[in-house]
Each structure stands twice: as C-alpha cells, then as structure tokens.
Amino acid sequence: MKYRQLTKEQFENLCQEFARFLATQSIDSKEWDQIKKNKPKVAEDEMNVFSDVVWDDVLTNTQYLEHFSETTVNLFKCDKEEIHRIAIKINWEINLLEQKGFEWLMQNPMDNSVDIFKGTKPYKGERNVELFDLIEKGSNVSKGEIFDYFNQLVS
C-alpha cells in the first residue's frame, strides 16, 4: 500500500465510487458481501487498492497545502517538480488557530513580531508521497489564497 487506507467515514462518503471501482472488476454487491464474509484479506486488499487510487487522484490535483499552529504557519505551493514554502512565525503570545489571531496576522503581516521565510526545493522522492506526508503531519489542502497573499508581500 502506497498511502493509508481511507477511513470508514471516507469510504461511506465515496460508497458510489467504490461500487463503481468494484464493478470494473466485475464484483457486484452480493459478491462483495461474500468476499467480506469469506475472504476478509481479499476485501482488505480491494479497499487498499481503492484507497491508493483515491489518494493518488487527490494528491495529483493538489496545488496548495497549509499548516497552522498557534504561532506558526507553513504555506506550500506544490508544483510538478518542486515545492515552494512560506514559513511564518509570530514572536509573541498569539493563537493563530483562533479567528482573532488569524485576523491579526492578516491585518499585520509586516509587523516586527512577524518573521516570514520563503524557500523552494525539488521533491526528494515522489511528489504525491511527499504531499501525503505533509497531510499526515497536519497540513490541509487549500485554494492558495493565503499563500498568494504572503507571496506577493515577500516578492
């Protein structure tokens, strides 16, 4: 398995897609129930393959990621060959996870207590695997508005 199996909730949200996936392998709902009951390892393998397909599709289409903590923000633009990062650190007690703290940052990006660093590097391994690792560590897929805002400020 390349990534990790989707959660039960994710499978529930993708039940129609999973049914189509099984149908491409000529497995209908009756047969699927039999496989789950009599061949749990085969069922697990099918779920793992489907999970990898879904993750690959999501990650291939991911252009931006962001990760917030109380005093830091990491913004990523995920190009095909390299990843761009804007790291923001606040040097006083503030909670960027709360609306008030986030709004303060957006209104005061050039404040003396705000350090902004920018960098670019090629992927060490496979792009999607690196993006998946960032997601597993707490990053979220985003539309890139915050990245673009700070990128304009520091360019």
PyMOL commands that set and color helices and strands:
alter all, ss='L'
color gray80, all
select helices_A, chain A and resi 8-13+15-23+29-38+40-60+99-107+127-136+145-154
alter helices_A, ss='H'
color red, helices_A
select strands_A, chain A and resi 64-68+72-78+82-90+114-122+140-142
alter strands_A, ss='S'
color yellow, strands_A
deselect
rebuild
show_as cartoon
